[in-house]
């Protein structure tokens, strides 16, 4: 169980930035940007190449994030210049970036010198200590990033970004530039993917040209899983949005790591990802309906038990055991007999006296 937890955290924490970026596009902008698949790989490729050529970790990661953000801006340019839908522009970019990433790497896969990575200072420590220190470093990066995005969403720029996703026409009527908001959203989402790629290649020790394949679909699945747990209720509750991203990402990785620990092969992970996505979509679709039905049944049951105490039953049993509504609310008895009864009782007491 301990290895299951540590493997989940080491594999899941680097993905928190990219899932947050996917949440911005899918839930706030209500669109899909396939560029993140290529941006994730690009961020890892740039980091690996620069580190192997002697660059420092901060510089390598900064260049990786900037390169991925630039890819998001190119997608925005394709959308605005040629009126291409964002999902199609992202698909074109994702295909084109496959060639770009191969040119950056120089070959399909390269290894990193462990001494040059973010975790180079942990070499030589006990495996358990090394794992938990790796988790601490990754958690620190993820926490700073999520806090920065949460603060951005609470600023005036973030409010404008959220407004364009909820109602673009009303946002434009209030003077919000929808094009700038789209550029900011896609650049931030792809920069997040680049950061995740940079952290991932350093934690796993190599960069591969196909690392980012399926990143968008995996991120959407993680977002939906997180929404089942945290119920953010839209983009207005920033704290719950962050909680949903964290919970969904870690739960998604827990499922994959658990599948590997159970004996499945690495080649089966794509199928597990697809099944997880289908399950998340189905639960998001039908679980609220089940909750509402159960809520109505519970309300009806409470009303049925309380009705006789209020004014008599409101449902009469008819032949065949089927309930049918009665003619209306029960009319309380007239007050005169009670008054007459009290008067006669007083007269009797007087006579007795």
C-alpha positions as CSV (number, residue, x, y, z in Angstrom):
1,X,0.0,0.0,0.0
2,X,2.9,2.4,0.8
3,X,4.4,1.9,-2.7
4,X,0.9,2.5,-4.2
5,X,0.6,5.8,-2.4
6,X,4.2,7.0,-3.3
7,X,3.9,5.9,-6.9
8,X,0.6,7.7,-7.2
9,X,2.0,11.0,-5.8
10,X,5.2,10.8,-7.8
11,X,3.3,10.2,-11.0
12,X,0.3,12.5,-10.2
13,X,1.8,15.6,-8.7
14,X,3.6,16.6,-11.9
15,X,0.3,16.4,-13.8
16,X,-1.5,18.9,-11.6
17,X,-0.5,22.0,-13.7
18,X,-1.7,20.5,-17.0
19,X,-5.0,19.3,-15.6
20,X,-5.5,22.8,-14.2
21,X,-4.8,24.2,-17.7
22,X,-7.2,21.7,-19.2
23,X,-9.9,22.8,-16.7
24,X,-9.4,26.4,-17.8
25,X,-10.1,25.5,-21.4
26,X,-12.8,22.8,-20.9
27,X,-14.8,24.3,-18.0
28,X,-14.1,28.0,-18.1
29,X,-13.8,28.6,-21.8
30,X,-16.0,25.6,-22.6
31,X,-13.8,24.4,-25.5
32,X,-11.2,21.8,-26.3
33,X,-7.6,22.5,-27.2
34,X,-5.6,19.5,-28.4
35,X,-2.4,21.6,-28.5
36,X,-1.7,20.5,-24.9
37,X,-0.8,17.1,-26.2
38,X,2.1,18.5,-28.1
39,X,2.9,21.2,-25.5
40,X,3.4,18.6,-22.8
41,X,5.9,16.8,-25.0
42,X,7.5,20.1,-26.1
43,X,8.1,21.2,-22.5
44,X,9.7,17.9,-21.6
45,X,11.8,17.8,-24.8
46,X,13.2,21.4,-24.3
47,X,14.0,20.7,-20.6
48,X,15.8,17.4,-21.4
49,X,17.9,18.9,-24.2
50,X,18.9,22.0,-22.3
51,X,19.8,20.1,-19.2
52,X,21.9,17.7,-21.2
53,X,23.7,20.6,-22.7
54,X,24.6,22.1,-19.4
55,X,21.8,24.6,-18.8
56,X,20.6,25.2,-15.2
57,X,17.3,23.7,-14.1
58,X,15.5,27.1,-13.7
59,X,16.5,28.3,-17.2
60,X,15.6,25.0,-18.8
61,X,12.1,25.0,-17.2
62,X,11.5,28.7,-18.0
63,X,12.3,28.1,-21.6
64,X,10.1,25.0,-21.7
65,X,7.2,26.9,-20.2
66,X,7.7,29.8,-22.6
67,X,7.9,27.5,-25.7
68,X,4.7,25.7,-24.7
69,X,2.9,29.1,-24.1
70,X,4.0,30.2,-27.6
71,X,2.4,27.1,-29.0
72,X,-0.9,28.1,-27.4
73,X,-0.6,31.6,-28.9
74,X,-0.1,30.1,-32.4
75,X,-3.3,28.1,-31.9
76,X,-5.0,31.3,-31.0
77,X,-3.7,33.0,-34.1
78,X,-4.9,30.2,-36.3
79,X,-8.4,30.5,-34.8
80,X,-8.6,34.3,-35.1
81,X,-6.9,34.7,-38.5
82,X,-8.6,31.9,-40.4
83,X,-11.8,31.4,-38.4
84,X,-10.8,27.8,-37.6
85,X,-12.6,26.4,-34.5
86,X,-10.3,26.0,-31.5
87,X,-10.6,22.2,-31.5
88,X,-9.5,22.0,-35.1
89,X,-6.7,24.5,-34.8
90,X,-5.5,22.5,-31.8
91,X,-5.6,19.3,-33.7
92,X,-3.5,20.9,-36.5
93,X,-1.0,22.1,-34.0
94,X,-0.8,18.8,-32.2
95,X,0.0,17.0,-35.5
96,X,2.5,19.6,-36.5
97,X,4.2,19.6,-33.1
98,X,4.9,15.9,-33.5
99,X,7.5,16.8,-36.1
100,X,8.7,19.8,-34.0
101,X,9.3,17.7,-31.0
102,X,11.2,15.1,-32.9
103,X,13.5,17.8,-34.2
104,X,14.0,19.2,-30.7
105,X,14.9,15.8,-29.3
106,X,17.0,14.8,-32.3
107,X,15.7,11.2,-31.9
108,X,12.6,9.5,-30.5
109,X,13.8,9.3,-26.9
110,X,16.7,10.7,-24.9
111,X,17.8,10.0,-21.3
112,X,18.7,12.7,-18.7
113,X,21.8,12.9,-16.6
114,X,20.3,12.5,-13.1
115,X,22.9,14.9,-11.6
116,X,21.6,17.7,-13.6
117,X,17.9,17.4,-12.9
118,X,15.8,19.0,-10.2
119,X,16.2,15.9,-8.1
120,X,20.0,15.6,-8.5
121,X,20.7,16.4,-4.9
122,X,18.7,13.4,-3.8
123,X,21.1,10.8,-5.3
124,X,22.7,8.6,-2.7
125,X,19.8,8.8,-0.2
126,X,17.8,5.8,1.0
127,X,15.0,4.9,-1.5
128,X,12.2,5.8,1.0
129,X,13.8,9.1,1.8
130,X,14.4,9.9,-1.8
131,X,10.8,9.1,-2.7
132,X,9.3,11.3,0.0
133,X,11.7,14.2,-0.8
134,X,10.8,13.9,-4.4
135,X,7.1,14.1,-3.5
136,X,7.8,17.2,-1.3
137,X,9.5,19.0,-4.2
138,X,6.8,18.2,-6.7
139,X,4.1,19.2,-4.2
140,X,5.8,22.5,-3.6
141,X,5.9,23.3,-7.3
142,X,2.2,22.2,-7.7
143,X,1.1,24.2,-4.7
144,X,2.8,27.4,-5.9
145,X,1.4,27.0,-9.4
146,X,-2.2,26.3,-8.2
147,X,-2.0,29.2,-5.8
148,X,-0.9,31.5,-8.6
149,X,-3.7,30.4,-10.9
150,X,-6.2,30.7,-8.1
151,X,-5.1,34.3,-7.4
152,X,-5.2,35.1,-11.1
153,X,-8.8,33.9,-11.3
154,X,-9.8,36.2,-8.5
155,X,-8.3,39.3,-10.2
156,X,-10.0,41.5,-12.7
157,X,-8.3,39.7,-15.5
158,X,-9.4,36.4,-14.2
159,X,-13.0,37.6,-13.7
160,X,-13.0,38.8,-17.3
161,X,-11.7,35.3,-18.4
162,X,-14.4,33.5,-16.5
163,X,-17.1,35.9,-17.8
164,X,-16.2,35.2,-21.4
165,X,-16.6,31.5,-20.8
166,X,-20.0,31.9,-19.1
167,X,-21.5,34.4,-21.5
168,X,-19.2,35.8,-24.2
169,X,-21.9,38.2,-25.6
170,X,-22.5,39.8,-22.2
171,X,-18.8,40.0,-21.5
172,X,-18.2,41.8,-24.8
173,X,-21.1,44.2,-23.9
174,X,-19.2,45.0,-20.7
175,X,-16.1,45.9,-22.6
176,X,-14.2,42.6,-22.2
177,X,-11.9,41.7,-25.2
178,X,-12.8,38.1,-26.0
179,X,-9.8,37.6,-28.2
180,X,-7.4,38.6,-25.5
181,X,-9.2,36.4,-23.0
182,X,-8.9,33.4,-25.4
183,X,-5.2,34.1,-26.0
184,X,-4.6,34.3,-22.3
185,X,-6.5,31.0,-21.6
186,X,-4.8,29.0,-24.4
187,X,-1.4,30.4,-23.5
188,X,-1.8,29.6,-19.8
189,X,-3.2,26.1,-20.5
190,X,-0.3,25.2,-22.8
191,X,2.3,26.8,-20.4
192,X,0.8,24.6,-17.7
193,X,1.3,21.6,-20.0
194,X,4.9,22.6,-20.6
195,X,5.5,22.9,-16.9
196,X,4.0,19.4,-16.3
197,X,6.2,18.0,-19.1
198,X,9.3,19.6,-17.6
199,X,8.5,18.1,-14.2
200,X,7.6,14.7,-15.6
201,X,10.8,14.1,-17.6
202,X,12.9,15.1,-14.6
203,X,11.1,12.7,-12.3
204,X,11.2,9.8,-14.7
205,X,14.6,10.5,-16.1
206,X,13.9,10.5,-19.8
207,X,12.0,12.3,-22.5
208,X,10.0,10.6,-25.3
209,X,8.5,12.0,-28.4
210,X,5.1,10.4,-27.6
211,X,4.9,11.3,-23.9
212,X,2.1,13.7,-24.3
213,X,-0.2,11.6,-26.5
214,X,-3.7,11.5,-24.9
215,X,-2.9,14.2,-22.4
216,X,-6.1,16.1,-23.2
217,X,-8.4,13.1,-22.8
218,X,-6.6,12.0,-19.6
219,X,-7.0,15.5,-18.2
220,X,-10.7,15.7,-19.1
221,X,-11.2,12.4,-17.3
222,X,-9.4,13.7,-14.3
223,X,-11.5,16.9,-14.3
224,X,-14.7,14.9,-14.4
225,X,-13.5,12.6,-11.6
226,X,-12.6,15.7,-9.5
227,X,-16.0,17.2,-10.1
228,X,-17.7,14.1,-8.7
229,X,-15.7,14.5,-5.5
230,X,-15.5,18.3,-4.9
231,X,-18.6,19.5,-6.8
232,X,-17.0,23.0,-7.7
233,X,-20.4,24.3,-9.0
234,X,-18.8,26.2,-11.9
235,X,-15.8,28.5,-12.1
236,X,-17.1,30.9,-9.4
237,X,-15.7,28.9,-6.5
238,X,-12.0,29.0,-7.0
239,X,-11.2,26.9,-3.9
240,X,-13.4,24.1,-5.0
241,X,-12.1,24.2,-8.5
242,X,-8.5,23.7,-7.2
243,X,-9.7,20.9,-4.9
244,X,-11.5,19.2,-7.8
245,X,-8.3,19.4,-9.9
246,X,-6.2,17.9,-7.2
247,X,-8.6,15.2,-6.2
248,X,-9.3,14.2,-9.8
249,X,-5.7,14.1,-10.9
250,X,-4.6,12.0,-8.0
251,X,-7.6,9.6,-8.2
252,X,-6.9,9.2,-11.9
253,X,-3.3,8.3,-11.3
254,X,-4.3,6.0,-8.4
255,X,-6.4,4.0,-10.8
256,X,-3.6,3.6,-13.4
257,X,-1.0,2.8,-10.7
258,X,-3.4,0.3,-9.1
259,X,-4.0,-1.3,-12.5
260,X,-0.2,-1.8,-12.9
261,X,0.2,-3.1,-9.4
262,X,-2.6,-5.5,-10.0
263,X,-0.6,-7.1,-12.8
264,X,-1.8,-5.4,-16.0
265,X,0.8,-4.5,-18.6
266,X,1.8,-0.9,-19.5
267,X,0.2,-1.5,-23.0
268,X,-3.2,-1.8,-21.2
269,X,-3.1,1.7,-19.8
270,X,-4.7,3.3,-22.8
271,X,-7.7,1.0,-22.4
272,X,-7.8,1.8,-18.7
273,X,-7.8,5.5,-19.5
274,X,-10.7,5.0,-22.0
275,X,-12.7,3.1,-19.4
276,X,-12.0,5.7,-16.7
277,X,-13.2,8.5,-19.1
278,X,-16.4,6.6,-20.0
279,X,-17.1,5.9,-16.3
280,X,-16.5,9.6,-15.4
281,X,-18.8,10.8,-18.1
282,X,-21.5,8.3,-17.1
283,X,-21.3,9.2,-13.4
284,X,-21.4,13.0,-14.2
285,X,-24.4,12.4,-16.4
286,X,-26.5,10.1,-14.3
287,X,-25.4,10.5,-10.7
288,X,-27.1,14.0,-10.3
289,X,-30.3,12.5,-11.7
290,X,-30.2,9.6,-9.2
291,X,-29.6,12.1,-6.4
292,X,-32.6,14.2,-7.4
293,X,-34.8,11.1,-7.6
294,X,-33.8,9.9,-4.2
295,X,-34.3,13.4,-2.9
296,X,-37.9,13.5,-4.2
297,X,-38.6,10.1,-2.8
298,X,-37.3,11.1,0.6
299,X,-39.3,14.3,0.5
300,X,-42.4,12.4,-0.4
301,X,-41.8,9.9,2.3
302,X,-41.5,12.6,5.0
303,X,-44.6,14.3,3.7
304,X,-46.5,11.1,3.8
305,X,-45.6,10.4,7.4
306,X,-46.3,13.9,8.6
307,X,-49.7,14.3,6.7
308,X,-52.0,12.5,9.3
309,X,-50.7,14.7,12.1
310,X,-51.5,17.9,10.2
311,X,-54.9,17.4,8.9
312,X,-55.6,13.8,7.9
313,X,-54.3,11.8,4.9
314,X,-54.2,13.4,1.5
315,X,-54.0,10.1,-0.4
316,X,-56.9,7.7,-0.2
317,X,-56.5,4.0,-0.9
318,X,-58.7,2.7,-3.7
319,X,-59.5,-0.7,-5.0
320,X,-56.4,-2.6,-6.2
321,X,-54.1,-0.9,-3.7
322,X,-53.4,2.1,-6.0
323,X,-53.3,5.6,-4.3
324,X,-55.6,8.3,-5.6
325,X,-55.9,11.9,-4.4
326,X,-58.9,12.7,-2.3
327,X,-61.3,15.6,-2.8
328,X,-59.2,18.1,-1.0
329,X,-57.9,19.0,2.5
330,X,-59.8,17.7,5.5
331,X,-62.2,20.4,6.9
332,X,-61.8,20.7,10.7
333,X,-65.0,20.3,12.7
334,X,-67.1,23.3,13.6
335,X,-66.4,25.1,16.8
336,X,-70.1,25.4,17.9
337,X,-70.5,21.9,19.4
338,X,-67.4,22.4,21.5
339,X,-68.8,25.8,22.7
340,X,-72.2,24.2,23.4
341,X,-70.5,21.4,25.3
342,X,-68.6,23.9,27.4
343,X,-71.9,25.9,28.1
344,X,-73.8,22.7,29.1
345,X,-70.9,21.7,31.4
346,X,-71.0,25.1,33.1
347,X,-74.8,24.8,33.6
348,X,-74.5,21.4,35.1
349,X,-71.8,22.6,37.5
350,X,-74.1,25.5,38.6
351,X,-77.0,23.1,39.1
352,X,-74.7,20.9,41.1
353,X,-73.6,23.8,43.1
